[in-house]
Amino acid sequence: MRNPLAVYCEYGGGTYYTNSTGSYCIINGTYFNALQYYENNVSPQYSFCAHYD
């Protein structure tokens, strides 16, 4: 089973990245904490819903 944070990030148009400091969702060169992105705690222009408008 795939990581839900990775799936959400990728369907939102981002790239999921993880290293020793945490997991991130990269959208248009901007790094977001993957959990914050999943919980929609990011600027509206980067939100999951903005990708599908």
Kinemage of the C-alpha trace (Angstrom):
@kinemage 1
@onewidth
@group {chain A} dominant
@subgroup {mainchain}
@vectorlist {calphas} color= white
{ca met a 1} P 0.000 0.000 0.000
{ca arg a 2} L 1.336 3.428 -0.953
{ca asn a 3} L 1.832 6.214 1.517
{ca pro a 4} L -1.369 8.338 1.556
{ca leu a 5} L 0.681 11.540 1.855
{ca ala a 6} L 2.605 10.644 -1.299
{ca val a 7} L -0.552 9.824 -3.246
{ca tyr a 8} L -2.285 13.051 -2.183
{ca cys a 9} L 0.787 15.110 -3.071
{ca glu a 10} L 1.170 13.538 -6.506
{ca tyr a 11} L -2.521 13.833 -7.379
{ca gly a 12} L -2.306 17.476 -6.331
{ca gly a 13} L 0.370 18.068 -8.956
{ca gly a 14} L 3.394 17.821 -6.686
{ca thr a 15} L 6.362 15.554 -6.183
{ca tyr a 16} L 6.676 13.629 -2.946
{ca tyr a 17} L 10.127 13.722 -1.384
{ca thr a 18} L 11.421 12.240 1.842
{ca asn a 19} L 14.754 12.401 3.634
{ca ser a 20} L 16.110 12.106 7.174
{ca thr a 21} L 14.461 15.391 8.239
{ca gly a 22} L 10.923 14.536 7.094
{ca ser a 23} L 8.599 14.187 4.134
{ca tyr a 24} L 7.791 16.974 1.735
{ca cys a 25} L 5.512 17.830 -1.152
{ca ile a 26} L 7.247 19.934 -3.795
{ca ile a 27} L 4.959 22.077 -5.926
{ca asn a 28} L 6.381 24.506 -8.486
{ca gly a 29} L 9.732 24.445 -6.690
{ca thr a 30} L 8.206 25.221 -3.293
{ca tyr a 31} L 8.664 22.699 -0.485
{ca phe a 32} L 5.810 21.971 1.917
{ca asn a 33} L 5.667 19.609 4.830
{ca ala a 34} L 3.712 16.657 3.406
{ca leu a 35} L 1.401 16.401 6.399
{ca gln a 36} L 0.616 20.112 6.278
{ca tyr a 37} L -0.157 19.800 2.572
{ca tyr a 38} L -2.401 16.809 3.271
{ca glu a 39} L -4.233 18.775 5.981
{ca asn a 40} L -4.540 21.749 3.580
{ca asn a 41} L -2.453 24.057 5.770
{ca val a 42} L -0.806 25.757 2.780
{ca ser a 43} L -1.438 28.905 0.772
{ca pro a 44} L -4.605 28.641 -1.346
{ca gln a 45} L -2.664 28.829 -4.634
{ca tyr a 46} L -0.871 25.598 -3.708
{ca ser a 47} L -3.833 23.694 -2.300
{ca phe a 48} L -5.021 20.406 -3.728
{ca cys a 49} L -8.264 22.004 -4.912
{ca ala a 50} L -6.434 24.758 -6.815
{ca his a 51} L -4.839 22.087 -8.971
{ca tyr a 52} L -8.274 20.979 -10.190
{ca asp a 53} L -9.944 24.375 -10.697
